[in-house]
Amino acid sequence: MHQAARADTETQPQLRGFRTLGMITLTLVGLVSGIITAISPCVLPVLPAILTSSVQDGATSKRRPVAVVAGLVTSFAFFTLLGGLLLSTLGLPDALLRWTGIIVLAIVGLGLAIPPLGELLQRPFERIRPVKMDRDGNGFVMGMALGLVFVPCAGPILASITVLAATNGFSWGLVALTLAFSVGIAIPLLAFGLAGQAMGSRISFVRERLEAIRIGSGVILVLTAVVIATNVAEPLQRWVPGVLASAQESIENNESVREELDDLTGREDQTAAVGAMTFDECEAAGGDVLRNCGPARDLPGIQEWLNTDDGQALDLENLDGPVLIDFWTYSCINCQRTFPYITAWDDKYRDEGLTIIGVHSPEFAFEKDVSNVTDAAERYGIEYPIAIDNDFETWREWDQRFWPAHYLVDQSGTVVQVHYGEGAYEDTELLIQELLDTDTEDTVDADAGNHTSGRTHETYVGYGRLEYAENGDQLVEDEPVTFTYDGTPGEDMFAYHGEWTLTDEYGLTGDDASLTLNYYAADVHLVMAGEGTVTVTSENTGEVTEVTVDGTADRYDLVLGEPTDDVITIEFSPGIEVYAFTFG
């Protein structure tokens, strides 16, 4: 008895040491994750304000970029941790903080752009020090406003912070992780601000025209507020270079970090049903075959349903066909890049029995506003049922970690595929077809959504998953390159022509950009984003079709008809993002 007690006593310091080491590891990961976030396109809406921060008071202030970034990370960290709690305690609207930040940015911008108005706005603060409406005080206020509207890319680190804060899982470990993430964000942003300050102090053009530049900076702030309020920067934000996405995945989603996050969030080790794998084991094993990942969980705590008859709740047990449970949140850039694929599956397979349920678990307080979710669903063409999970009860029921994630459930109620993050689109669609026992005849029933047997496979245009380009050996990653190709691509292959900038996710069209595609299918679809015109010419029939690309990433129909072998030439106007071909 005494020996056991002694052994237990000796073990306690060792356990504390492991926990301390784990927390240090997690804090370092949070720091690096914040750095990656701050150099990704997710920061684009606030970047102009950071870059011009040093000259917004009419003089190149060396301390001002520090004040702006300090204000941003202070408000971001504080309101990420306590914003939701404060709003709910005071009974205030969930979108209040975001709109407060937008309004403050607009007011500060107008004060800079219109000097008499700026003087008027400054008067109430003249006797208040040090927070006065000029120089560093003004910069800190502006930074705090930016922190309220800053929406970084979601990953396991930020998801853990958000969910713990929203569910009152407050701990010193959560505070340390939040501060580390915020400091990581601050490092690149401060470098951007100081770079802008250094350029402004050395360029005579800037020194000689400070008043005009001050006014221009004010206009930039007002435009920043408009851009954030209207979400017009979303298409650019969705472009994340492959190297950044891969770095975030390798850093945040490795096994040791997962274990530390599970410990911090209180997520218990999953217990697999008899003969089944855990969700994590299923995800790690890959989603190319149907697996036994255990029984589907319930959907508890749903506050409201969208896109159902009279807002009626859905019960998984009452659904006859397979179900795809997709966890998302509308401002998550990673989630937005999955919408074209998920909405396409809903279009093709709903009549055959597939039910897609989007569980909306909010990343930020303003995403709890159901009207915002409704607007986003309309913006992205989401017509499948949406479950509003503002209290994260369904999130916790499914042992969720981050956005996006989906779970494919078969007709017996067994989860047969688990996938975290983006990708695996072709694997998922093939499994959906297998569950639906989709007809594989060489004809297409347009009403039933059946597919052509032996059709050309899903084909990606970006270099990250590039397999079927005849002249892919000419590509240069992330830089413009002019492709040349003579002849006709082989079966199920394509070729680039003209100027393209190939990224991990998509190809960006330049001058005279076109693709030649040799395919067999009834329907040809292409996922694209941006604005411009696409002209499709059939070699078989000579028919010419024009498609207008307008807005966020979506699936566009290039060819609709009967199964056929054909070669088509697709010409693009500059500035269109071209992601992937799918076939019917």
C-alpha positions in Angstrom: 0.0 0.0 0.0 2.8 2.4 0.9 4.7 1.4 -2.2 1.8 2.1 -4.4 1.2 5.5 -2.8 4.9 6.3 -3.2 4.9 5.3 -6.8 1.8 7.5 -7.4 3.5 10.4 -5.7 6.6 10.0 -7.8 4.5 9.9 -10.9 2.7 13.2 -10.3 5.7 15.5 -11.2 6.4 13.4 -14.3 2.8 13.8 -15.4 2.9 17.5 -14.7 6.1 17.7 -16.7 4.5 15.9 -19.7 1.5 18.3 -19.5 3.8 21.3 -19.3 5.8 20.1 -22.3 2.6 19.4 -24.2 1.3 22.9 -23.4 4.6 24.4 -24.6 4.4 22.4 -27.8 0.8 23.5 -28.4 1.7 27.2 -27.7 4.5 27.0 -30.2 2.2 25.4 -32.8 -0.3 28.2 -32.1 2.4 30.8 -32.7 3.4 29.2 -36.0 -0.2 28.8 -37.0 -0.9 32.5 -36.4 2.1 33.4 -38.6 0.9 31.2 -41.5 -2.6 32.8 -41.1 -1.2 36.3 -41.3 0.6 35.7 -44.6 -2.4 33.9 -46.2 -5.0 35.7 -48.4 -7.4 35.6 -45.4 -5.7 38.8 -44.2 -6.3 40.7 -47.5 -9.3 42.8 -46.3 -7.3 44.4 -43.5 -3.9 44.5 -45.2 -4.3 47.9 -47.0 -5.1 49.6 -43.6 -2.0 48.0 -42.1 0.3 49.0 -45.0 -0.9 52.6 -44.9 -1.1 52.9 -41.2 2.1 54.9 -40.7 0.9 58.0 -42.7 -2.7 58.2 -41.7 -2.1 61.0 -39.2 -0.4 63.2 -41.7 3.2 62.3 -40.7 5.2 59.1 -40.9 4.9 57.9 -37.4 7.3 55.1 -36.4 5.2 54.0 -33.5 1.9 54.0 -35.3 2.1 50.6 -37.1 2.9 49.1 -33.7 -0.2 50.8 -32.2 -2.4 49.5 -35.0 -1.2 45.9 -34.8 -1.3 46.0 -31.0 -4.9 47.2 -31.2 -5.8 44.5 -33.7 -4.4 41.6 -31.8 -5.7 42.9 -28.4 -9.3 43.2 -29.6 -9.1 39.9 -31.6 -7.8 37.9 -28.7 -10.1 39.5 -26.1 -13.3 39.3 -28.1 -12.5 35.8 -29.5 -12.3 34.6 -25.9 -15.0 36.7 -24.3 -17.0 38.4 -27.0 -19.7 35.7 -27.3 -20.1 35.5 -23.5 -20.4 39.3 -23.2 -23.0 39.5 -26.0 -25.1 36.7 -24.5 -24.9 38.1 -21.0 -26.0 41.5 -22.1 -28.6 40.2 -24.5 -27.0 42.0 -27.5 -27.1 41.0 -31.1 -24.4 38.5 -32.2 -23.4 40.7 -35.1 -22.9 43.8 -32.9 -19.1 43.6 -32.5 -18.5 43.1 -36.2 -20.7 46.0 -37.2 -19.1 48.1 -34.5 -15.7 47.5 -36.0 -17.0 48.3 -39.6 -18.6 51.5 -38.4 -15.5 52.6 -36.5 -13.3 51.9 -39.5 -15.6 54.0 -41.7 -15.7 56.9 -39.2 -11.9 57.0 -38.8 -11.5 56.8 -42.5 -13.9 59.7 -43.1 -12.1 61.7 -40.4 -8.8 61.2 -42.3 -10.3 61.8 -45.8 -12.3 65.0 -44.7 -10.0 67.1 -42.5 -12.8 69.4 -41.1 -14.8 66.3 -40.1 -11.6 64.8 -38.5 -11.1 67.9 -36.4 -14.7 67.7 -35.3 -14.4 64.0 -34.4 -11.1 64.7 -32.5 -12.6 67.3 -30.1 -14.2 64.9 -27.6 -10.9 63.1 -27.2 -8.6 66.2 -26.8 -8.7 66.0 -23.0 -8.5 62.2 -22.8 -4.9 60.9 -22.7 -3.3 58.8 -23.9 -6.3 57.5 -26.0 -6.7 60.6 -28.2 -7.9 60.7 -31.7 -4.5 61.4 -33.4 -1.2 59.6 -33.8 -0.8 56.5 -31.7 -4.2 56.7 -29.9 -6.0 56.9 -33.2 -3.9 54.0 -34.5 -4.8 51.8 -31.5 -8.5 52.6 -31.9 -8.3 51.7 -35.6 -6.4 48.5 -34.8 -9.1 47.5 -32.3 -11.7 48.0 -35.0 -9.7 45.9 -37.4 -9.5 43.2 -34.8 -13.3 43.1 -34.6 -13.7 42.5 -38.4 -10.6 40.3 -38.9 -11.7 36.8 -40.0 -8.7 34.5 -40.2 -8.6 31.1 -42.0 -10.0 28.3 -39.9 -7.8 25.4 -38.7 -7.8 23.0 -35.7 -6.1 25.6 -33.5 -8.6 28.4 -34.2 -11.5 25.9 -34.0 -10.4 24.8 -30.6 -10.1 28.3 -29.4 -13.5 29.3 -30.8 -15.4 26.3 -29.6 -13.9 26.4 -26.1 -14.7 30.1 -25.8 -18.2 29.6 -27.1 -19.0 26.8 -24.7 -17.4 28.4 -21.6 -14.5 26.0 -21.6 -12.2 28.7 -20.1 -8.8 27.7 -18.9 -5.3 29.1 -18.7 -4.3 26.7 -21.5 -6.9 28.3 -23.7 -5.6 31.8 -22.8 -2.0 30.8 -23.6 -3.0 29.2 -26.9 -5.1 32.3 -27.9 -2.3 34.7 -27.0 0.3 32.6 -28.9 -2.0 32.5 -32.0 -2.5 36.3 -31.7 1.2 37.0 -31.4 1.8 34.8 -34.4 -0.7 36.9 -36.4 1.0 40.1 -35.1 4.5 39.3 -36.4 3.9 39.4 -40.1 1.3 42.2 -39.8 3.8 44.3 -37.9 6.4 43.6 -40.6 4.0 44.8 -43.2 3.2 47.9 -41.3 6.9 48.8 -40.6 7.7 48.1 -44.3 5.0 50.6 -45.3 6.4 53.1 -42.8 10.0 52.6 -44.0 9.0 53.2 -47.6 6.9 56.2 -46.7 9.8 57.8 -44.8 12.3 57.3 -47.7 10.2 58.2 -50.7 10.2 61.9 -51.4 6.9 61.7 -53.2 5.3 60.5 -49.9 7.1 63.2 -47.8 6.0 66.0 -50.2 2.3 64.9 -50.4 1.5 63.8 -46.8 -1.8 65.6 -46.7 -3.0 64.0 -50.0 -1.8 60.6 -48.8 -3.6 61.1 -45.5 -6.8 61.7 -47.4 -6.0 58.6 -49.6 -5.5 56.5 -46.5 -8.8 57.6 -45.2 -10.4 56.5 -48.5 -8.7 53.2 -48.1 -10.1 52.7 -44.7 -13.6 53.5 -45.9 -13.2 51.1 -48.8 -11.9 48.5 -46.3 -15.1 48.9 -44.3 -17.2 48.5 -47.4 -15.3 45.5 -48.6 -15.7 43.7 -45.3 -19.3 44.6 -45.0 -20.2 43.4 -48.5 -17.9 40.3 -48.6 -16.6 41.3 -52.0 -13.1 40.1 -51.2 -14.2 36.5 -50.6 -13.1 35.2 -54.1 -9.5 36.4 -53.4 -9.5 35.1 -49.9 -10.4 31.6 -51.1 -7.1 31.5 -52.9 -4.6 30.0 -50.5 -1.2 28.9 -52.0 -0.6 25.2 -51.7 2.6 25.6 -49.7 0.6 27.5 -47.0 -2.2 25.0 -46.9 0.3 22.1 -46.7 2.2 23.8 -44.0 -0.9 24.4 -41.9 -2.0 20.8 -42.4 1.3 19.3 -41.4 1.7 21.6 -38.4 -1.8 21.6 -37.0 -3.1 18.2 -37.9 -0.3 15.8 -36.9 -1.0 13.2 -34.3 0.8 14.8 -31.4 -0.9 18.2 -31.9 -4.3 16.4 -32.2 -3.6 14.7 -28.8 -2.7 18.0 -27.2 -5.8 19.7 -28.6 -8.0 16.8 -27.4 -6.6 17.2 -24.0 -7.1 20.9 -23.9 -10.7 20.7 -25.2 -11.6 17.7 -23.0 -12.3 15.6 -26.1 -12.3 12.0 -24.9 -10.7 9.1 -26.8 -13.3 7.7 -29.1 -14.5 4.3 -28.3 -15.2 2.3 -31.4 -18.3 0.1 -31.7 -17.7 -3.6 -31.9 -16.1 -4.3 -35.3 -15.9 -0.6 -36.2 -13.2 2.0 -36.5 -13.2 5.4 -34.7 -13.9 8.5 -36.8 -10.2 9.4 -36.6 -9.1 6.0 -37.7 -11.5 6.1 -40.6 -10.3 9.5 -41.7 -6.6 8.4 -41.5 -7.4 5.2 -43.4 -8.6 7.2 -46.4 -12.0 7.6 -48.0 -11.7 5.6 -51.1 -13.8 2.6 -49.9 -16.8 2.2 -47.7 -15.7 1.6 -44.1 -17.4 0.7 -40.8 -16.9 3.9 -38.8 -19.6 3.1 -36.3 -23.2 4.3 -35.9 -24.1 7.9 -36.8 -24.6 10.3 -33.9 -27.7 12.3 -33.3 -28.2 16.0 -34.1 -28.9 17.5 -30.6 -29.3 21.2 -29.7 -30.2 22.5 -33.2 -31.8 25.9 -32.7 -33.3 26.2 -36.2 -33.5 24.5 -39.6 -33.2 26.2 -42.9 -34.2 24.9 -46.3 -36.7 22.4 -44.9 -40.5 22.4 -45.2 -41.8 25.0 -42.7 -38.5 24.8 -40.9 -39.2 21.2 -39.8 -36.4 19.3 -38.1 -34.9 16.3 -39.8 -34.3 13.0 -37.9 -31.6 10.8 -39.3 -33.6 7.7 -38.4 -36.5 8.8 -40.6 -34.3 9.3 -43.7 -34.4 6.3 -46.1 -31.3 7.0 -48.3 -27.7 7.8 -47.5 -26.9 11.1 -45.7 -23.9 13.4 -46.0 -23.3 15.4 -42.8 -21.2 18.5 -43.6 -19.9 20.7 -40.8 -19.2 24.3 -42.0 -19.4 27.9 -41.1 -20.0 30.6 -43.7 -17.0 32.9 -43.3 -14.6 29.9 -43.3 -12.5 30.2 -46.5 -11.8 26.5 -46.6 -15.5 25.7 -46.3 -16.3 28.1 -49.2 -14.0 26.2 -51.5 -16.1 23.0 -50.9 -19.5 24.5 -51.7 -19.3 24.0 -55.5 -18.8 20.3 -55.0 -21.4 19.8 -52.3 -24.1 21.8 -54.1 -23.3 19.8 -57.3 -23.9 16.5 -55.4 -27.2 17.9 -54.1 -28.3 18.7 -57.6 -27.3 15.4 -59.1 -28.3 12.9 -56.3 -31.1 14.4 -54.3 -33.8 12.8 -56.5 -32.0 9.5 -56.2 -32.2 9.5 -52.4 -29.2 11.4 -51.1 -29.8 13.9 -48.2 -27.1 16.5 -47.5 -27.3 18.2 -44.1 -25.1 21.2 -43.5 -24.5 21.6 -39.8 -23.6 25.3 -39.3 -21.4 25.6 -36.2 -20.3 29.3 -36.0 -16.6 30.3 -35.9 -17.4 33.8 -34.7 -20.2 35.5 -32.9 -21.6 37.3 -35.9 -22.1 33.9 -37.6 -24.7 33.0 -35.0 -27.0 35.5 -36.7 -29.4 33.2 -38.7 -30.1 36.0 -41.2 -26.4 36.1 -42.0 -26.4 32.3 -42.6 -29.5 32.6 -44.8 -27.8 35.3 -46.9 -24.6 33.2 -47.3 -26.7 30.1 -48.3 -28.3 32.2 -51.0 -25.0 33.7 -52.1 -23.4 30.2 -52.5 -26.5 28.5 -53.9 -26.9 26.1 -50.9 -30.4 24.6 -51.1 -29.9 21.5 -49.0 -31.1 21.5 -45.3 -29.0 23.6 -42.9 -29.0 22.9 -39.1 -28.1 25.9 -37.0 -25.8 24.6 -34.2 -25.0 27.8 -32.4 -24.4 26.0 -29.0 -22.1 23.4 -30.6 -24.1 20.5 -29.2 -24.1 18.6 -32.4 -20.4 19.6 -33.0 -19.5 17.9 -29.7 -21.8 14.9 -30.3 -19.8 14.1 -33.4 -16.4 14.8 -31.8 -15.7 17.6 -34.3 -12.4 19.4 -34.5 -12.5 21.9 -37.3 -14.1 23.2 -40.5 -14.9 21.8 -42.9 -15.5 18.1 -42.2 -18.0 15.6 -43.5 -19.4 12.2 -42.6 -21.1 9.9 -45.1 -23.8 7.7 -43.6 -25.3 4.7 -45.3 -28.9 3.6 -45.4 -28.5 1.5 -42.2 -27.2 4.5 -40.2 -23.6 3.5 -40.2 -20.9 6.1 -40.9 -19.0 4.8 -43.9 -16.6 7.7 -44.7 -15.0 10.5 -42.7 -13.1 13.3 -44.2 -11.6 16.4 -42.5 -10.8 19.5 -44.5 -11.0 20.0 -48.2 -10.5 17.5 -51.0 -11.4 13.8 -51.5 -14.2 15.0 -53.8 -13.9 12.2 -56.3 -13.7 9.5 -53.6 -16.7 10.9 -51.9 -18.8 11.1 -55.1 -17.9 7.5 -56.0 -19.0 6.3 -52.6 -22.2 8.2 -52.9 -22.8 6.5 -56.3 -22.0 3.1 -54.7 -24.5 3.7 -51.9 -27.2 4.8 -54.3 -26.4 1.9 -56.7 -26.3 4.4 -59.5 -27.2 3.0 -62.9 -24.1 2.5 -65.0 -25.7 2.2 -68.5 -24.2 4.2 -71.3 -27.1 6.5 -71.3 -27.9 9.4 -69.1 -31.3 9.9 -67.5 -31.3 13.6 -67.0 -34.1 13.5 -64.4 -32.5 10.7 -62.4 -29.0 12.1 -62.6 -27.4 8.9 -63.7 -23.8 9.0 -65.1 -22.2 7.7 -68.2 -20.3 4.4 -67.7 -16.6 4.7 -68.5 -16.8 8.5 -68.6 -13.7 10.7 -68.3 -12.5 11.0 -64.7 -12.5 14.1 -62.6 -9.7 16.3 -63.8 -7.9 19.1 -61.9 -6.3 22.1 -63.5 -4.1 23.3 -60.6 -0.7 21.7 -60.1 -1.6 20.2 -56.7 -3.5 17.3 -58.2 -2.4 17.6 -61.8 -2.4 14.3 -63.6 -3.9 14.5 -67.1 -2.2 17.5 -68.8 -0.3 16.6 -71.9 2.0 19.6 -71.6 2.2 19.7 -67.8 5.9 19.5 -68.0 6.0 23.1 -69.1 4.4 24.5 -65.9 6.0 26.8 -63.5 4.4 26.9 -60.1 2.7 30.1 -59.0 4.2 32.2 -61.8 2.8 33.2 -65.2 3.9 30.9 -68.0 2.9 30.7 -71.7 2.0 27.1 -72.8 2.3 25.8 -76.3 0.9 22.5 -77.7 0.4 21.2 -81.1 -2.0 18.3 -82.0 -4.8 16.6 -80.1 -4.5 15.4 -76.5 -4.9 11.7 -75.9 -8.1 10.1 -74.5 -9.2 11.7 -71.2 -6.3 14.2 -71.4 -6.2 18.0 -71.9 -3.6 20.6 -72.9 -2.9 24.2 -71.8 -2.5 27.0 -74.4 -1.6 30.6 -73.8 -0.7 32.3 -70.5 -1.6 30.6 -67.3 -0.6 31.1 -63.6 -1.0 27.6 -62.0 -1.5 27.5 -58.3 -2.0 24.4 -56.1 -5.9 24.7 -56.3 -6.6 26.3 -59.7 -5.2 27.8 -62.9 -5.6 31.6 -63.3 -6.1 32.6 -67.0 -4.0 35.2 -68.7 -3.7 36.4 -72.3 -5.0 34.0 -74.9 -5.6 31.3 -72.3 -7.4 28.2 -73.5 -7.7 24.4 -72.9 -8.2 21.6 -75.3 -10.0 18.6 -73.7 -10.4 15.1 -75.2 -13.3 13.4 -73.2 -16.0 10.8 -73.2 -19.1 11.7 -71.3 -22.6 13.1 -71.8 -22.1 16.2 -69.7 -19.0 18.4 -69.1 -18.9 20.7 -66.1 -16.1 23.1 -65.0 -15.7 24.6 -61.5 -14.7 28.3 -62.0 -14.6 31.6 -60.1 -14.1 35.2 -61.0 -15.7 37.2 -63.8 -15.3 36.8 -67.6 -16.4 34.9 -70.6 -15.7 31.3 -71.6 -16.2 30.1 -75.2 -16.6 26.3 -75.9 -16.1 24.9 -79.4 -16.9 21.3 -80.3 -14.7 19.6 -82.8 -17.5 17.1 -83.7 -20.3 19.5 -84.4 -18.6 22.9 -84.7 -21.1 24.2 -82.2 -19.9 27.3 -80.2 -21.3 28.0 -76.7 -20.6 30.9 -74.5 -20.6 30.7 -70.7 -20.5 33.8 -68.4 -18.6 33.4 -65.2 -19.9 35.8 -62.5 -19.0 35.7 -58.9 -17.9 33.1 -56.4 -16.6 29.6 -57.2 -19.4 27.5 -58.8 -19.9 24.6 -61.2 -20.7 25.7 -64.8 -22.1 23.5 -67.5 -20.0 23.4 -70.7 -21.7 20.5 -72.4 -25.0 18.8 -71.8 -26.3 16.0 -74.0 -25.9 12.4 -74.9 -22.7 10.3 -74.2 -20.1 11.0 -76.9 -16.4 11.1 -77.6 -15.4 14.7 -78.5 -12.6 17.2 -78.4 -13.5 20.7 -77.2 -11.6 23.9 -77.2 -12.3 26.2 -74.2 -11.2 29.8 -74.5 -11.1 32.1 -71.4 -11.0 35.8 -70.9 -8.2 36.8 -68.5 -8.7 36.7 -64.7 -10.8 33.5 -64.4 -9.9 30.9 -61.8 -10.3 27.4 -63.3 -10.4 24.6 -60.7 -11.6 21.2 -62.0 -13.6 19.3 -64.6 -16.3 16.9 -63.6 -18.3 14.7 -66.0 -21.8 13.2 -66.2 
